[in-house]
Amino acid sequence: MKSLRFTKAKKIAVLFWAILILIPVLLPDSQYEQSLLIVCFLFAIMASGWNILSGLAGYVSLGHSVFLGVGMYTGAILGRETGVFTFYFAPIGMLTAMAFAFLLGSITLRTRSHAFVIITIAILLSVQLIVSNWVELTGGSNGIIFRSPSWARTAGNTPYYYMFLVVLVLTVALVRFIMNARLGAGFISIRDDESKAASIGINTTQYKVIAYCLSAAPYGLVGAIYSQYLGFINPTGSFSILISVYLVLAALVGGKGTLWGPVFGGFFIAFANEASTVFSGGISARVLIMGVVLVFTVMFVPQGLLVSVATMLRKRLAKDKTVEFINQAAIAERDAPLNLNNVKRAPSKAKADSSESILQVKGLYKSFGGVKAVNGVTMDIKRGSITGLIGPNGSGKTTLFNCITGTYGADSGIVIFNGTDITKMQPWTRAHMGMGRTFQITKLFKSMSVLDNLVAPLEKPSARNMLANKMQGEEVERAREILDFMGLSSFEKSNVSALSFGQQKLVEFAQILMLRPDIVMLDEPASGINPTLIERLSKAIKKLNDAGTTFLIVEHNIPLVLGLCDYIHVLSAGEIMVSGTPEEVRNNEAVIEAYLGPDTLLEGLDV
């Protein structure tokens, strides 16, 4: 069925492009229709470009039309100085817009959420003001007028029509390539959970800047063509906040984060804008109509028209399907083989001396206001060991994890991993060095399938890896083998949000193994899951540890900790209270009083 649906979608896409290509040929006198479609192409191009940053990477910009203005003025100024038509400078306009986006993104993408949105609007208005006052270069408010090509009188809009169509095809191809590449998986990871993306090796700063630059490229490319098409540009028209609103609305109406949604939305908004102009005439009426469209979209089809229709059709098709029964107990008991090279680094990258400390924490402090969450913690984790970290709720265990992995910056202290001081390193750098961690409340990319979640981690940062197809190569085969090892192969194509909490815990564990970590830090892995899955988890930990993987485990399930761990640290009020073997910790009076409870409770523990 999936293959059939894909074939139908492909046929529809081919038909769509064929119709657009043939319109000027079949209707040679359709100058008005061509001019309307040019506006459709423009809106679709801008909405698709915006979709790269905001739909895929999740950073909403309301001033993105600034890059259209940059492309328009780049072509206009170069055309004026050289006497060449501006559309010849479209590639330079694209590069200029991307360079401008790089400079802006390196600064503005340090902010998030509403602050970023406001900054993008401020940038648009600031650039408009600068262009208006830089009269010597831009002509100021008077703008720049262009001479028309000689073929304009005979060919009319047709050459422009095909120029815009080519840019639209290139833009859709770019978005499609990104969505199929690991680069796109990184963008979506940032959109779903930026801190989680960083923890699995995705350089979020680099990815966001790349997304910003790529989203600006279609604007700069089409801008130089659009300026020649208009024959005149000025700051107000080139850097219009209204155009930014239109392109955002186009993406929302069609469905942001999808390939065809912004294209459909661009056509829809262009036709709606033209209809409002023809039948109402005033800009106030157009704004009112667009406002109604926005309210309708947000209230009734928040995912966009295309996504909503596709979801409705899938639900209807699903009614005829029988529900497949999956024996979870059998999955948990499965003992699949695992190629250790798929989860372990080459010997040259990890020292083999089991007596050596793989992780050293020295005098680590982290405070939140007056609360000392981590208060001078010092501990050594031996290579090849399973070390437990226990303590009452609020004792600072998760905060300590966050400081070790770089999610939080420590106030003071040192963290040494594999002999290297990593205290000031970013989370993704620590992940690349072989440090993997799960979270207390499971963090997965909820808009992705199980397999997508496993191929998202970036073990080695390189342009080749980022541009590789996310569903091809050895990473996919390795991900499938790890899923089989964890007993999750039946859920490969399932969306992770459809899995139980315990299954999501196992998926997150499997996701970390894709980094081939030297040490795996598990934050309450058994919390909230049934005993069957706890047994599956224990088997996996023991098997990986036998192969040399080091584990540091935060857990409240005391029988599990005492049964698994070689050594245990007990944390209380942000400080290491007791350290020792399971037997020493089990019988320590201070631990019993502060955490484990009376002796009578300990006697009932089956370890």
Salt bridges, closest charged atoms under 4 A:
GLU81 OE2 - ARG80 NE 3.25
ASP192 OD1 - ARG191 NE 3.43
GLU194 OE2 - ARG112 NH2 3.55
GLU194 OE2 - LYS208 NZ 2.83
ASP335 OD1 - LYS543 NZ 3.83
GLU356 OE2 - LYS351 NZ 3.66
ASP411 OD1 - LYS366 NZ 3.91
GLU459 OE1 - ARG478 NH2 3.28
GLU459 OE1 - ARG516 NH1 2.73
GLU474 OE1 - ARG478 NE 3.42
GLU475 OE2 - ARG182 NH1 3.63
GLU477 OE2 - ARG480 NH1 3.61
ASP484 OD1 - ARG334 NE 2.86
GLU492 OE2 - ARG480 NE 3.06
GLU508 OE2 - LYS196 NZ 3.08
ASP523 OD2 - ARG437 NH2 3.91
GLU524 OE2 - HIS556 NE2 3.46
GLU535 OE2 - LYS539 NZ 3.86
